[in-house]
Amino acid sequence: MKRNIVIQRLIEGKTVFSTLPITNGDISTLSAVAQSSFEMAIVEMEHQGFDFPALRNSLQHLMSRRRVIASGSVIDPAPFVRIPASAREQNQWIIKQTLDSGAMGLIVPHFDTVEGAEATVRAARYPQERGSARSQPEGLRGWGPFTAADYWGLSLTEYYDCADLWPLNPDGEILLMGICETVAGVRALPDILKRVKGIGAIWAGQGDLSVSMGLRGDSAHPDVEKEVHNILKICHDHGVACATAVTRAGDVLARVEQGFDIVLLPTPVSFEHLNRGMQKVGRA
């Protein structure tokens, strides 16, 4: 059993239900999500809430000790963070500090190029042990996992052994999700997934994609929906999980039927969405 429940569900071929990004520091919402059936929760630092002390506090309130004790070791819901730096910006220090805070998953905006995706993978990995068969892409993450290891309940060595990207490392417990949200990103996605190892999932991001297509934020436009399904197909053709969001309660059933591996739900009314989704997949 993986510590990261999201990876475990993907291995099992089961749909993962996630929150959409929750503002960093919104303790009431994070605490409510910690006691819900969500298996993945995203803390927002891209558009607001860029504050690492607040992030460490948010992650504490997101962890349900009751669920950890009941499972033995699984951190459920798994804490993911959407960082502000796009893949094209290559700000390694933001990735380092986010992972050092204890995040089990990274969500990186604007996965537009092979070079940006590979730089993100390298920033999220430690240099590998001597003789490792998985030394590439070469890791650049600096060594300072004290808070993260404590949050995961591990020694520093134990943390090093599992703080790698899945599925590049089958024993890894960190999942990297890039957001494909521009026309250029959709065009580059087949090449990205073919050439860059270490990407665990892709989020088909309707909002920015609609702006990139000249549709002024109309994320429900049929042309945007067509590209969302194109992203889904590209991901599955390359054996990579695909995520997308819903905004209406009925949409969660459609997203499950369409084959999305991770369905992201808005938290203010998401327990209704979540219950519908869990019933659909027989886990409620």
N, C-alpha and C positions, 0 to 999 in steps of 0.2 A: 504494500500500500504506500503510495507516494504521500509525502507531507503536504504537497501542493494539490489540493482537491481538484483544481481545474485540470492539471495534467492527468490526474487519475481518471477523471471523467472522459477526457479525450482518448486516453488509452482504451477505455471501455467502449468507446464509440457512442457515448451518451451526450445529449444536449446539455450544455452548461448555461445556466441562467445568471446573468450578471446585472449589477446596477449600471446605469449610465454614470458618468463622473459626478461625485459628490464633493462639494466645496471643502477644501482642506480646512479643518477646524470646526466643521459643522458636527459637533459632538452628539447632538440629539439624534440626527439622522444616522450617523455612523453606529451609534449604540443600538438603535432600533434594527438596523440591518444585521448587526452581529447576532441578534436573537431570532432572525428570520430564517427562511429556507434558502436564501441566496448562497451560492457557492463561490461567488466572485464579487468583489466590491472594488470600485475604482475611485481613488482619491484624485481630485482635480487640482493640478498645479499649472496647467497650460495657460488658461485664460485668466485665472485669478488664483490667489492662495499660494503664491510661491514663497514658502516659508518652511525651512527644514525643522526648526524646533516644533512648529505647529504640526508638521507631518509626523514626527515621532509621537506626539501626543495623540494625533488622530489614529495612528496604527494601534496604539494601546486600547483605545475605546472600540476599535473595530474587532479586536480579537475576543472571541467568546471562550473564556477558560473552561466553561462547562462542556462545550463541544470538543475542545482539545482533550480534556480528561476522558470524556466518553469514548473518543476514538483511539486514544493512546498516544497519538503523535500528530494527527492531521490538523493543520491550521485551516479552519473553515469558519467563515468565508476566507478565501485566499486574498490577501491585500495586494492590489495592483495600483500603480500610480501613473497618471498621464503627465508626462513631463513637458515643460514649455519648449525645449529645444527641438526643432525639426531635425530629421535625419541629415538634411543637407547642411545643417549648422555645425555638426560634429563637436558639440560641447561635452567632452568626456567627463568633466568634473561634475556635471549635473547628474549624469547616469551613476557615477561613483557614489555621490552623496545620497542619492535616492535608494540605491541598493544597500548602502551602509546603514540606512535608517531601518531596514528590515523588510522592504518590499519583496514580494515573491514574484512579481510580474511588472514589466515595463511596457508602457504604451507610448509609442513614439510617433508624433505627427509627421505628415508629408514624407512618406516612403516613396521617393520619386526616382531614385537612381541606384544602380548597383553600388556605386562608391559610397553613397550615404548609408545604405543598408549594411554594408560590410563594416564601415566605421562604427556603427551602432553595436554590431555584434562584438567587435573587438573591445569596445569600451565596457561591455557588460561581462566580459570573461576575465578571470585571473590567468596569468601565465601558467601553463600546465606543468604537471610533474614531469621530471626527467623520464624520457622513454615513452611518454603518452602517445597513443595512436591518434589522439584527437587534439593535437597541438595547434591545428590550423582551423579557422583563422586565429592568428596569434592574439592572445589576450593582453589587454593593457590596463586592466583595473588595478588600482593601487591597493596595498594591504592595510586595512583598517576596519575589520569587520566586527568590532567589539560589541556595538549596539545590536547589529543584525544577528550575530550568533546568540546573544542573550535573548533576543526576541523570539528566535526559533527554538530556544531551549537546547542549544548545542555547544560543545566545546569549539574552540577556534579551528582545530584540525577537522572536526566533523563538519563544521560549516564549510570549510574550503572544499571538502570532498563532494558536497552536494550543491554548492552554490555555482552551478554551471548551467548553461542553456540546454534545455530539452527541446527537441529530440536529438540535437547534435550529440549530446552526451545522454545516453539512456538513464543514467543515474542522476542527471541534473534535476533541480527543483525550481529553477527560474524559467519563466516563460516570457519570451519577447514577442510583443504584438506590434507590428507596424500598421499605420493607418494609410490606406490607399485612398486618397481624397482629391486627386487632381487628374486632369486628362493625361498629363505626362506620366503620372504614376501608373495609371491603368495600362498605358502603352508599354511601360518598362517592366510591369509586374512579372510577365513570364520569364524575362531574363533575370530579374532579381531572384526569383524563387529557384531558378535553375542553377545560378552561379553562387548564391550566398547561403551557406549552411548556418543553422542556428536560429532561424526564424520559426517560432512556434505557431503563430497565427497572424492573420491579416484582418483588419477591421475595414469593411467597405463603408467609408464615411460619406454619408449622403450630403451633409451640410456644405462642407468645403467643396465637394465634388460639383454640387449644383452651381456654386459661385464660379468655379473654374470653367464650367460649361456655359457661362454667361446667362444663368437662369436666376440670378438674384436671390439665392437662398431658398428656392422652391425645391426642397428635398423630396417632395412627393411627386415631382414631375415625371411623366412616363419615361422620358429619355434618361433621367437619373436612375430610375428603377431598372431600366435595361442595363445600364452600366454596373449597377450593384450585382445583378445576376451574372454579368460577364466576369466580374471579380470573383464571385463564388465559383464559377466554372474553372477559371484559371487556377485558383487555390486547390481545388479538388483534383485537377489534372496533375498537379505537382505534389499531392499528398500533404497539403498544408491546411490546417483548420481555418475556417472563415467565420467572422463575426459581423453582425450588423444590428442596428437599433430599431426599435418600434416606438410608436408614439400613441397608438390607440390600443385598447385592451384586446380587441379582436385580432390585431396584427400578429400577436405572439403565436397564435395557432398557425397562421400562414407561414411565418418564418420557420417554425419547426418543420412543417410539411415541405417547405422549399429546400430543406437540407442544411440550413445554417448550423454550424457546430456550437456557436456561442451567440446567445440572444441577449441584447442589452436593453434594459427596461428603465424607464424614468421612475425615480424613487418616490415623488410625492403621491402618486397613485399606483405604485408598482406592485403592491401586494396583491391587488386585483389581477394585474398582468401575470405576476408570478404564480398565483394559484391556478390560473388558466393553463399556463405552460406546464406546471408540474402535473396537473390532471391529464394533459395531453400525452405526456410521456410515461404516465403510470407511476409517478413518485409522489402522489398526494392522496 
